[in-house]
Amino acid sequence: MGKVGGVEILSKKVRKYLERNKRKDEEVLFCIVGQGNQSIIALEKRLLIIKPGFLAGATFGAKVSSFFYKDITGIEVNMGFVTGVIEISTPSYEATKERSWWGTKNNDDTRDIWKLSNCIPILKTDFPVFQPYLDKLRELIEQAKNPQEIKTSTQDDIATQLEKIVNLYKSGILTEEEYQKAKKKILGE
């Protein structure tokens, strides 16, 4: 079953690899945990995909990939009858040409969602829980690509921004600490 939240939802092994790959000055915004504890960890300027264990092709370790938000070209979600996949596209990891992950029988690791560095497998039933977090990732990507659009203009813009973060906080997407940090940033404190 998939989970969303902070570092506390990560398996011990994934936390170990997160600590090895996160800079000391980076803050974890949220985590998405799919099947096999394969995880997307959103940091302030980049995301990590950590794929532990045998199914990922890392029997006694984990595969770790880092993607800066400014380099991400898309987040695609494909669903089958019971399972699905979240795929992060970049110039180095282009979106898959064939849109069905389940339609071909082939032993090629380049199509194995358990091993691909830019994908995590999920259950179809978990998607509604993941959706707000995927939307937040898309916002982070948009902000990284358009930094000049970080709002600093009129009182109306400030009120709109405050309303957005209040809604994110009330819906549980932002923690109290994230909410306070965002509020200070908007108010220029």
C-alpha positions in Angstrom: 0.0 0.0 0.0 1.3 3.4 -1.0 1.9 6.2 1.5 2.5 9.9 1.5 4.0 12.2 4.2 7.3 13.0 5.8 10.5 11.1 6.2 8.9 8.9 8.9 6.9 6.9 6.3 10.1 5.8 4.5 11.5 2.3 5.2 14.8 2.2 7.2 16.7 1.3 4.1 15.3 4.1 2.0 16.0 6.6 4.9 19.6 5.4 5.0 20.0 6.1 1.3 18.2 9.4 1.6 20.7 10.6 4.2 23.6 9.5 2.0 22.3 11.5 -1.0 20.7 14.6 0.6 22.9 17.6 1.3 22.9 18.9 4.8 21.2 22.2 3.7 18.4 20.4 1.9 15.0 20.0 3.5 12.6 17.1 2.7 9.2 18.6 1.6 7.3 15.3 1.3 7.6 11.7 0.3 5.6 9.3 -1.9 6.1 5.6 -1.3 4.9 3.2 -4.0 5.2 -0.6 -4.3 8.3 -2.3 -3.0 9.1 0.8 -0.9 10.2 2.6 -4.1 10.0 6.2 -3.2 9.9 9.7 -4.6 11.4 12.3 -2.1 10.7 15.9 -2.9 13.5 18.3 -1.7 13.5 22.0 -2.2 15.3 22.1 -5.6 15.2 18.5 -6.7 13.6 15.1 -6.2 15.2 11.8 -5.5 13.9 8.4 -6.6 15.1 5.7 -4.3 14.5 2.1 -5.4 15.7 -0.5 -2.8 16.2 -4.2 -3.0 16.1 -7.1 -5.3 13.2 -6.1 -7.5 15.0 -2.8 -8.3 18.1 -4.8 -9.3 19.9 -3.7 -6.2 19.8 -6.8 -4.0 21.8 -5.5 -1.0 21.5 -1.8 -1.7 19.4 0.7 -3.6 19.3 2.7 -6.8 19.2 6.4 -6.3 18.4 9.0 -9.0 18.4 12.7 -8.6 16.3 15.1 -10.8 16.5 18.9 -10.6 13.0 20.4 -11.0 14.2 22.7 -13.7 15.3 19.7 -15.8 12.0 17.7 -15.5 9.9 17.8 -18.6 6.9 15.9 -17.3 5.3 13.7 -14.7 3.3 10.9 -16.3 1.0 8.5 -14.6 -0.1 5.3 -16.5 -2.6 2.9 -15.0 -3.4 -0.7 -15.8 -6.2 -2.8 -14.4 -4.7 -3.0 -10.8 -1.3 -1.3 -10.9 0.2 1.8 -12.3 3.4 3.7 -12.7 4.6 7.2 -12.0 7.2 8.2 -14.6 9.5 11.3 -14.3 10.6 12.6 -17.8 13.8 14.6 -18.4 16.0 15.1 -21.5 18.0 12.1 -20.2 14.9 10.0 -19.4 12.5 10.7 -22.2 8.9 9.5 -21.7 8.3 6.0 -23.0 7.1 5.9 -26.6 4.9 2.9 -25.9 2.2 4.0 -23.5 1.2 0.6 -22.3 3.6 -0.9 -19.7 1.6 -4.1 -19.6 0.8 -4.9 -23.2 4.1 -6.5 -24.2 5.7 -9.6 -22.9 9.4 -8.9 -23.0 12.3 -9.6 -20.7 14.0 -6.3 -21.5 15.1 -4.4 -18.4 14.6 -1.1 -20.3 10.9 -1.7 -19.9 10.9 -3.0 -16.3 9.2 -0.4 -14.1 10.7 -2.0 -11.0 14.2 -1.3 -12.3 13.9 1.9 -14.4 15.5 4.8 -12.5 12.8 7.3 -13.4 9.7 5.2 -12.5 8.0 3.9 -9.4 5.3 1.3 -9.5 2.0 2.0 -7.6 -1.4 0.5 -7.0 -4.2 2.0 -8.9 -6.1 2.4 -5.7 -3.3 4.6 -4.2 -3.5 7.2 -7.0 -6.1 9.5 -5.4 -3.8 9.8 -2.3 -0.8 10.6 -4.5 -2.6 13.1 -6.8 -2.2 16.2 -4.6 1.5 15.5 -4.1 2.0 15.0 -7.8 0.3 18.4 -8.3 2.7 19.9 -5.8 5.6 18.4 -7.7 4.3 20.0 -10.9 4.1 23.4 -9.1 7.7 23.0 -8.0 8.7 22.2 -11.5 6.9 25.2 -12.8 8.5 27.5 -10.2 11.9 26.2 -11.1 11.4 26.8 -14.8 9.9 30.3 -14.2 11.6 31.8 -11.2 10.7 35.4 -12.3 7.1 34.5 -11.6 7.7 34.1 -7.9 5.1 36.5 -6.7 6.3 39.8 -5.2 3.8 42.3 -6.7 0.5 43.6 -5.6 -1.6 43.1 -2.5 -4.0 41.0 -4.5 -1.2 38.6 -5.5 -0.1 38.3 -1.9 -3.7 37.6 -0.8 -4.1 35.0 -3.5 -0.8 33.3 -2.5 -1.8 33.3 1.2 -5.1 31.7 0.3 -3.4 29.0 -1.7 -1.0 28.0 1.1 -3.8 28.1 3.7 -5.7 25.6 1.5 -2.6 23.4 1.1 -2.1 23.5 4.9 -5.8 22.7 5.6 -5.7 19.8 3.1 -2.7 18.4 4.9 -0.3 18.8 1.9 1.8 21.3 3.9 3.0 20.8 7.5 2.8 23.6 10.0 6.5 24.3 9.5 6.2 24.4 5.7 3.1 26.6 6.0 4.9 29.1 8.3 8.0 29.1 6.0 5.9 29.7 2.9 3.9 32.5 4.7 7.1 34.3 5.7 8.4 34.0 2.1 5.2 35.5 0.7 5.2 38.3 3.2 8.9 39.0 2.5 9.9 38.4 6.2 
